[in-house]
Amino acid sequence: MAPIPESVDPWRLALSGKEIKGELAVKSLQRLCDLIADDGGAVYVNFHAVKDEQNRVFVKGQIRVELMLNCQLCLQPMTYLLSSEIDWL
């Protein structure tokens, strides 16, 4: 998968009708890396922008990542799937 752009103009994206799919290395997210057991892997992103009848732009899509965390009970590494729907105005 391709890397995602650092910035996106939602108006241009809505007008183009394109979809952005890509990944971002977990190790590039320093604040997140401070909280997890392993910084390997990638954050997968898939989104597009649409305009509504009131000419407002919405960004819709999904973000997904598998994080390696330390279990707070047994202190062993565990995999946690984090998935979130994007629906921004």
N, C-alpha and C positions, 0 to 999 in steps of 0.2 A: 504494500500500500504506500501511497505517496505521502510525504510530509504535508501537514496543513499549513496554510499561509499564516504569518504573524498577525495580519490584520485583514479584515474583510469589510468592504463597503456594502451594508445590507441593501441599500437602494439599487446599486448596480447588480447585485446578486439576484434580487427580485426581478429586475427587468430582463436579465439574461435567461432566467429560468433554469440555471445550472444548479447542480448539487455538489457540495464539497464533501469528499470522503478522504480520510487520511488518518495518520497516527502521529502521536507526539510521545517521545521517550519519557518514561516515568522519571528517569534520573535528571531530566531538565526541570522538574518541578521541585525545587529545593525545599520549600515549606512542607510539602507532602513527604519528601524523603526523610525528613527529620522524625516522622511519626511511624514509619513502616520498617519491617525487618529486612526487606530486600528491595533495591531500586531497579531491578530488572523489569523488562516488559514494556508495554506501550499502552497509551490511552487511545482508544479508537473513537473517532468522531465522524458523524454523518449528519449533515444539516443542509437546509435550503431556506430561501426567503421568499415570502409571498406578500403581495399587497392586497388589502381588503377593499371593499367598496367605499370606505372613507379615506382611502389613500394612505393608510397606515401600513407600515412594513412589520411583518412578523417573521421571526426566525424560528424554525421548527426542526427537530431532529433528535439525535440520541448520542450520548456519551457512554462508553463502556470501558472498564479496566478491571483486571484481576490483580489485586494487591496481596502481597505476602505480609501478614501481620503476626505479631506475637500474641498468642492466646493469653488473656489475663488470668485464666484459671490455672493452666498447666505450664505456661510460659514457653510452649512449643510453637514453632511456626505453623501458620494456617493460611489457606487461601481464602480470600474474600472477594466475591464478585460485586462490583459497584457499577450499577447501571442507572442512568437517569435520562428522562425525556426532557428535551429542550422545547420550550414554548415561550419565547420572549417577545415582548412588544417594544 
